[in-house]
Amino acid sequence: MRFLILAIVLAFPVADLIVTVRLARWTGVPLWIWLIGSAMAGVYVLTNERDEFRARTLAAFRGHENPLRSLLDSGRRVLAGLLLIAPGIISDGLALLLLALPINLHGRLEPQPVAAGRASSRHSASTVDGDFRRLD
């Protein structure tokens, strides 16, 4: 069973590269344009995701965003970036599918209430700050 899984994992990049070579011949576009273009797109996705992940992590620490949502979105984009870097049209198609699907935008992962003592710094317009003193 281990060897079957290993054979599938090793055969996918080879089959993907064969499909890419045939598609490059069929379209007339040089193979290096397909490979370098998708690798540059993958590097762009990964570097852009690094900056966005920092911002989402800080927002999650402050209580503005659910940390699970940001972790799933970041993992999806990192996987898509790695698939874009991998040579082949099939892996590029899977990466574009991962980027295009609206996974986790307005799902069931709503922000949880903040625990006592960790209130966020957001104030509504109807809130009045002040001191309270009881007079007897």
Salt bridges, closest charged atoms under 4 A:
GLU49 OE2 - ARG56 NH2 3.28
GLU49 OE1 - ARG77 NH1 3.49
ASP51 OD1 - ARG50 NE 3.87
GLU52 OE1 - ARG56 NH2 3.20
GLU52 OE1 - ARG77 NH1 3.22
ASP73 OD1 - ARG76 NH2 3.59
ASP136 OD1 - ARG134 NE 3.76
